[in-house]
Amino acid sequence: MIVVAALLAATPASGAPPGSDGLGFVPGIRVGAVKGSVDGVNGLPGGSGWGSTYELHADLLKTYGHDRYALGAAVGYLSQSKMDRDPNTFVLAPDAFDHSGFTLTGFAAAAIAPRNSVSLRLGVVSGATDTASGRIDAGLYRVGGQLTHVFTVSLFDLALALGVEYFTSSDDAGRGYHATALTVDLTGALAF
């Protein structure tokens, strides 16, 4: 997602100076592990488990400072799930969770070395969270960061990022959903 700061800020292998500031559109996919928990009177206090997460996203960004900094926004679709069932009764496990929804995220990035960047993002996720103890009708807020490295393959600049994010829902009748995700993000753009 925020990988484009490194992508655009990188000094090419030829040693040529960075290009001029620009505007970019970058699609990507983020996958990883998520540890979710449900709290509140009807939830399982402290009950949590590891599941999986993925997000398809498209980023629109503007670079500044000879492509050393970037600001942007991303839209996407995110899913986090751990829907384990008891093998004998097929009842959901006490720490089961499932949240899917559309995302809107703002981000800022800065190059920290040639072809490397660091970024921060804040956003929201629509939808509700299904749990073993019932549905939590509330969207999610997200905050996260990632470190990115950019490499070139033929006509494409590809960026690989390692990230960590925290998600939390607003309160729904004394219950809430919280999650921490460890992710790998792959984005790509045509190299000019």
C-alpha angles and dihedrals in degrees: 000000000000089000093104093079088066091039094055097032095053119112107231119246088252089068093242115150120261117276126253123284113281153168122255144186116205127178121202151155128234121198134172151110124305129195109205132184138185123214138181138072096307097035133077106268108222092001110136142147142184119260138156133274135193134175131188108204144171119207129203114195144172120211126213140182096041089315094305094118134037138191122190153139132240135199124196151132120265132192128186118180146168105163101163117165132202104259092222102043102020088226115146115265114254091249096048119131138168127185126169129168150124118287135216114187136173120205145183125201138184132192112242097180136352107304093000131098143170123217144185125206136188126186154126135260122207125218138056134278120242114208137171088258095050143283123315106209099206136101123234135252116213137199125175150140139212145192116226138197123192126208134174125237114182106301096350136084106211124192126203117195136184113209147173124207137181122210127190133173129219115253118281111189092325095315132105142174123226129180142176118206130197107201147182115209125197120191132168142195136174111269113231 
